[in-house]
Amino acid sequence: MLVACHSDKLPNGILDQQQMTSFLREAYLLEGYCAIETRYNFDSLTPNMIYAYDDILAAQGITREQVEASLAYYARHPEEYKAIHEAVAAELEAQE
């Protein structure tokens, strides 16, 4: 219910909590995969990670600018950001 009520009040271009949860879940999965593949040497995969992020963005129909603006917005709204991360954690646990 919080997502539905809050999404009407978001500034233009800000991803709602469901969109942020979906993006972050996929981003964290990508980062985890890259950490394992490179043994935490991300420097060797940085260009590939950028392309993979672009794939996530395209699949979800969002832009890098929207994600950056949304991250800044939710950083100023920590309770909402916490709820997003709790949802991400729950989805990843369910996927496990």
Buried (B, 14 or more C-beta within 10 A) or exposed (E): EEBEEBBEEBEEEBBBBEBBBBBBBBBBBBBEEBEEEBEEEEEEBEEEBEEBBEEBBEEBEBEEEBBEBBBEBBEEBEEBBEBBBEBBBEBBEEEE
